[in-house]
Amino acid sequence: MFDKLSIKNLSAAITLLFGVVALAVFGITYFFQELNINLLPFFISLIIGLVLLYFCVLLLLEKYVYNKLKVIYKFIHNSKSKDSKKDIPEDVVSIDNVNKDVLKWASDTEKRIESLQTLAKYRKNFVGNVSHELKTPIFSLQGYLHTLLDGGIYDESINLKYIKRAADNADRLQHIVEDLESIGEMESGRLELDIEEFDIYKLIKDVFQDQKRMADKQKVKLNLETKGDFPLMVKGDVEAVRQILNNLVTNTLKYGDEGGTTVISTFDVDKNILIEISDDGIGIEEKHLEHVFDRFYRVDRSRSRLKGGSGLGLSIVKHLVEAHKQTIHVRSTVGEGSIFGFTLEKA
C-alpha cells in the first residue's frame, strides 16, 4: 500500500493513520464513558500534535531512509543515463521504484558482466588464433627466403621450388588478411548487399563449374538434386551467395573422402528455399558442431592446415547468410558425412 509513496506522502500517510487511530480511540472513550470535556482544545491539541508528528516522521525518514535511498537510486539512474548531472525528482524515489530498479539494475549488470567475460574470452582466443594462423606461413616464408639468401638461390634443384613455396605462403597470408577484412566489414555493418532475383539452379551449376578442377583432382562427383520446375528464383546478392556456395563446396572437397560425392539439394520451405550441401566424408563430432562457424576453429588442425585455407571460410559463410537475414545450420554423423544448410527468400 505504502510502497509507491514518496517520503513526504509516506510521512503524511503515517500521520493521517495515527490521527485516525487517535480519533477512533477518543470517540469510543467519549461516547461509551460519556466524558464531559470541551472538544475544541482537544482538536486543536490533536492538530498541533499531528503536525509535529508529521515533521518528526518526515525528518526521521529523510535522515535514515530517504537520503540513503536517493544515493542508491541516483547511482543506478546515472549508470543507465547519459546525463549523469540530471537530478532525480523526489516523487519518483519511492520504495517500490527503488526496489524494482535495484533488482533490474542488478540483473542487467550481471548480464553485462557475463557478456564482457564472454567477449574477453573470445578476444583472448581470437588473438591467440590469429597469431597462430599468421605464425605458420610467416615462419615458412622466412625459412624459404633465408635458405635462398644463404646460397640456395644458386642451387637449381631447390631455388624455383622454394620461391614457389614462399609465394604460396605469401598468398596464404594475403587470404587470411582479406578474409579478416571481409568479416570486419560485415560485423561493422559496412557490407551492402545488392539484392536481386536470380535462378539458384543456374548459380549452383556455375559454382560446380568453378569447382570442377578441384573435384576432378579429388575424384569427387558433384551432383545437383532438384525438386520442382526450372528456374528456381530466389532473392539475394548473387556474388555473396556464390561465395557461400563456393566456400561450402570447397569445404566438402577439402575434408570429404577421395572418390566421394558432394550433393546440393533444394527444398521448398514456406517463404524460403532451403539449400543443403552434403558430403559422404568423415563427418564432424557433435562436440565440434557448435563451433564450426567460429573464426579459425578447426576440427582437425593438422589436416586443415595441410589442406590450406585461412580458417575463416565458414565464419564468412555465416556472416553472409545472416546479412541476408537468413539462417544456416550444420548436422553431421561421424563416418557418414556432413550437411550444411542455409535458406534464401523466394522471389
C-alpha positions in Angstrom: 0.0 0.0 0.0 2.8 2.4 1.0 5.5 1.2 -1.4 4.6 3.5 -4.2 4.6 6.7 -2.0 7.3 9.3 -1.8 8.9 10.1 1.5 6.6 13.2 2.1 3.5 11.2 1.1 4.5 8.4 3.3 5.0 10.7 6.3 1.6 12.2 5.7 0.0 8.8 5.4 1.6 7.7 8.7 0.5 10.9 10.4 -3.0 10.5 9.0 -3.2 6.9 10.1 -2.1 7.9 13.6 -4.7 10.7 13.7 -7.5 8.3 12.6 -6.5 5.9 15.3 -6.4 8.7 17.9 -9.8 9.9 16.9 -11.2 6.4 16.9 -9.9 5.8 20.5 -11.1 9.2 21.6 -14.5 8.7 20.0 -15.1 5.3 21.6 -14.0 6.6 25.0 -16.1 9.8 24.6 -19.3 8.1 23.7 -19.1 5.0 26.0 -17.8 6.8 29.1 -19.8 9.9 28.4 -16.9 12.3 29.0 -17.8 15.8 29.8 -14.9 17.8 28.2 -14.5 20.7 25.8 -13.8 19.3 22.4 -12.2 22.5 20.9 -9.0 22.4 22.9 -8.7 18.6 22.2 -9.0 19.0 18.4 -6.5 22.0 18.5 -4.1 19.8 20.5 -4.6 16.9 18.1 -3.9 19.0 15.1 -0.8 20.5 16.6 0.3 17.1 17.6 -0.3 15.6 14.2 1.7 18.5 12.5 4.6 17.9 14.9 4.3 14.2 14.3 4.4 14.7 10.5 7.6 16.7 10.7 9.2 14.3 13.1 8.3 11.3 10.9 9.5 13.2 7.8 12.8 14.1 9.5 13.4 10.5 10.6 12.5 9.1 7.2 14.7 11.6 5.3 17.6 11.1 7.6 17.6 7.3 7.9 15.8 6.2 4.7 15.3 8.8 2.0 18.9 10.1 1.8 20.3 6.6 1.6 17.7 5.5 -1.0 18.3 8.6 -3.1 22.1 7.9 -3.2 21.4 4.3 -4.4 18.7 5.4 -6.8 20.8 8.2 -8.2 23.7 5.9 -8.7 21.5 3.4 -10.6 19.8 6.2 -12.5 23.1 7.7 -13.6 24.6 4.3 -14.6 21.8 4.0 -17.1 21.6 7.6 -18.2 24.0 9.6 -20.4 23.1 12.8 -18.4 24.7 12.0 -15.1 24.2 15.6 -13.8 20.5 15.5 -14.2 18.8 15.5 -10.8 16.1 13.0 -9.8 12.6 14.2 -9.0 11.6 13.4 -5.4 8.3 11.9 -6.4 10.0 9.0 -8.3 12.1 8.0 -5.3 9.7 5.6 -3.8 10.5 2.3 -2.0 8.8 0.4 -4.8 10.7 2.2 -7.5 14.0 1.7 -5.8 13.3 -1.9 -5.2 12.3 -2.6 -8.8 15.2 -0.6 -10.2 17.8 -2.2 -7.9 16.6 -5.7 -9.0 16.6 -4.7 -12.6 20.0 -2.9 -12.4 21.5 -6.0 -10.6 20.1 -8.3 -13.3 21.3 -6.0 -16.2 24.7 -5.6 -14.5 25.1 -9.4 -14.1 24.3 -9.9 -17.8 26.7 -7.2 -18.8 29.5 -8.8 -16.7 28.7 -12.2 -18.3 28.8 -10.6 -21.7 32.1 -8.8 -21.0 33.6 -12.0 -19.7 32.5 -13.9 -22.8 33.9 -11.1 -25.1 37.1 -11.1 -23.1 37.5 -14.9 -23.5 36.6 -14.6 -27.2 39.1 -11.8 -27.7 41.8 -13.8 -26.0 41.1 -16.9 -28.1 40.8 -14.8 -31.2 44.1 -13.0 -30.7 45.8 -16.4 -30.0 44.2 -17.9 -33.0 45.2 -15.0 -35.3 48.8 -15.1 -34.1 48.9 -18.8 -34.5 47.5 -18.8 -38.0 49.8 -16.0 -39.1 52.9 -17.6 -37.5 52.8 -20.7 -39.6 53.0 -19.1 -43.1 55.4 -16.4 -41.8 57.9 -18.9 -40.4 57.6 -21.0 -43.6 58.2 -17.8 -45.7 61.2 -16.8 -43.6 62.6 -20.3 -43.8 62.4 -20.5 -47.6 63.7 -16.9 -48.1 66.7 -17.3 -45.7 67.6 -20.5 -47.4 67.6 -18.8 -50.7 69.6 -15.9 -49.3 72.2 -18.2 -47.8 73.1 -19.5 -51.2 70.1 -21.7 -52.2 69.2 -19.1 -54.9 72.1 -20.6 -56.9 71.1 -24.2 -56.4 68.9 -25.0 -59.4 67.5 -28.1 -57.6 65.7 -26.0 -54.9 65.6 -22.3 -56.0 62.4 -22.4 -58.1 60.8 -24.8 -55.7 61.5 -22.6 -52.7 60.4 -19.5 -54.5 57.1 -21.1 -55.3 56.6 -22.3 -51.7 57.4 -18.8 -50.4 54.9 -17.3 -52.9 52.3 -19.9 -51.7 52.7 -18.8 -48.1 52.6 -15.2 -49.1 49.3 -15.9 -50.9 48.0 -17.6 -47.8 48.9 -14.6 -45.6 47.0 -12.4 -48.1 43.9 -14.7 -48.0 43.9 -14.5 -44.2 44.1 -10.7 -44.2 41.5 -10.4 -46.9 39.1 -12.7 -45.0 39.6 -10.8 -41.8 38.9 -7.6 -43.6 35.7 -9.1 -45.1 34.5 -10.3 -41.6 35.3 -6.9 -40.1 33.3 -5.2 -42.9 30.3 -7.5 -42.3 30.4 -7.1 -38.5 30.7 -3.3 -38.7 27.6 -3.1 -41.0 29.5 -1.6 -43.9 28.7 -4.5 -46.1 26.0 -3.5 -48.6 24.1 -6.3 -50.4 22.8 -5.9 -53.9 19.6 -7.8 -53.6 18.0 -9.1 -56.8 16.1 -12.0 -58.2 18.1 -14.9 -59.7 17.9 -18.6 -60.6 19.6 -20.5 -57.8 19.9 -23.6 -60.1 21.9 -21.7 -62.6 24.2 -20.3 -59.9 24.8 -23.8 -58.5 25.8 -25.1 -61.9 28.2 -22.1 -62.2 29.7 -23.0 -58.8 30.1 -26.6 -59.9 31.9 -25.4 -63.0 34.3 -23.3 -60.8 35.0 -26.3 -58.5 35.3 -28.9 -61.3 39.1 -28.9 -61.4 39.4 -29.4 -57.7 36.6 -32.0 -57.7 38.3 -34.0 -60.5 41.6 -33.9 -58.6 39.8 -35.3 -55.5 37.8 -37.7 -57.8 34.6 -36.3 -56.2 31.3 -36.2 -58.0 29.3 -33.0 -57.9 25.5 -33.6 -58.1 22.5 -31.3 -58.1 19.3 -32.8 -56.8 16.4 -30.7 -58.0 12.8 -30.7 -56.8 10.3 -28.6 -58.8 10.4 -26.7 -62.1 13.3 -24.7 -63.6 14.2 -22.0 -63.0 14.0 -21.7 -59.1 14.0 -18.0 -58.4 15.3 -16.6 -55.1 16.2 -13.1 -53.7 19.7 -12.3 -52.7 23.1 -10.9 -53.6 24.3 -13.1 -56.4 28.0 -12.7 -55.6 27.5 -13.2 -51.9 25.5 -16.4 -52.5 28.2 -17.5 -55.0 30.8 -17.1 -52.2 28.6 -19.0 -49.8 28.2 -21.9 -52.2 31.9 -21.9 -53.2 33.1 -21.9 -49.6 30.7 -24.7 -48.6 31.5 -26.9 -51.7 35.2 -26.2 -51.2 34.8 -27.4 -47.6 33.3 -30.7 -48.8 36.1 -31.2 -51.3 38.8 -30.5 -48.8 37.5 -32.6 -45.9 35.4 -35.2 -47.8 36.8 -38.6 -48.8 38.5 -39.0 -52.1 36.2 -40.6 -54.6 33.1 -39.4 -52.7 30.1 -37.4 -53.7 29.1 -33.8 -53.0 25.4 -33.1 -53.4 23.5 -29.8 -53.4 19.7 -30.2 -52.8 16.9 -27.6 -52.6 13.7 -27.7 -50.6 10.6 -25.5 -50.6 10.2 -24.2 -47.0 7.2 -21.9 -46.8 8.5 -18.4 -47.9 12.1 -19.6 -48.2 14.2 -22.1 -50.2 16.4 -24.3 -48.2 19.7 -25.2 -49.9 21.7 -28.1 -48.4 25.3 -29.1 -49.3 26.1 -32.6 -48.2 29.1 -34.9 -48.5 29.9 -38.5 -47.5 33.2 -37.7 -45.8 34.5 -38.4 -42.3 31.9 -36.2 -40.6 32.2 -34.0 -37.5 31.9 -35.0 -33.9 29.0 -33.5 -32.0 31.2 -31.5 -29.6 32.6 -29.6 -32.6 29.3 -28.7 -34.3 28.6 -25.6 -32.2 32.0 -24.1 -33.0 32.4 -24.9 -36.7 31.4 -21.3 -37.7 33.8 -19.7 -35.2 36.8 -17.9 -36.7 39.9 -20.1 -37.1 38.2 -23.1 -35.5 39.5 -26.3 -36.9 38.1 -29.7 -36.2 41.3 -31.4 -37.2 44.1 -28.8 -37.1 46.8 -30.8 -38.7 44.6 -31.9 -41.6 43.1 -28.5 -42.0 46.4 -26.7 -42.4 47.6 -29.4 -44.8 44.6 -28.6 -47.0 45.3 -24.9 -46.9 42.8 -22.1 -46.4 42.5 -19.3 -43.9 40.3 -21.0 -41.3 37.7 -18.2 -41.9 35.6 -19.7 -44.7 32.7 -21.0 -42.6 32.7 -17.8 -40.4 32.4 -15.7 -43.6 29.6 -18.0 -44.8 27.7 -17.5 -41.6 28.1 -13.7 -41.8 26.9 -13.6 -45.4 23.9 -15.7 -44.7 22.9 -13.6 -41.7 23.4 -10.5 -43.7 20.6 -11.8 -45.9 18.5 -12.1 -42.6 18.5 -15.9 -43.1 19.8 -18.9 -41.1 22.5 -21.5 -41.5 22.9 -24.8 -39.7 25.0 -28.0 -39.8 24.4 -31.6 -38.9 26.8 -34.4 -39.1 27.4 -38.1 -38.3 30.9 -39.3 -37.8 31.9 -41.7 -40.6 28.8 -40.8 -42.7 29.3 -37.2 -43.7 28.1 -33.6 -43.0 25.2 -31.5 -44.2 25.4 -27.7 -44.3 22.1 -25.9 -45.0 21.1 -22.3 -45.4 17.9 -20.5 -46.5 17.2 -17.8 -49.1 14.0 -15.9 -49.6 11.8 -16.9 -52.5 11.5 -14.4 -55.3 
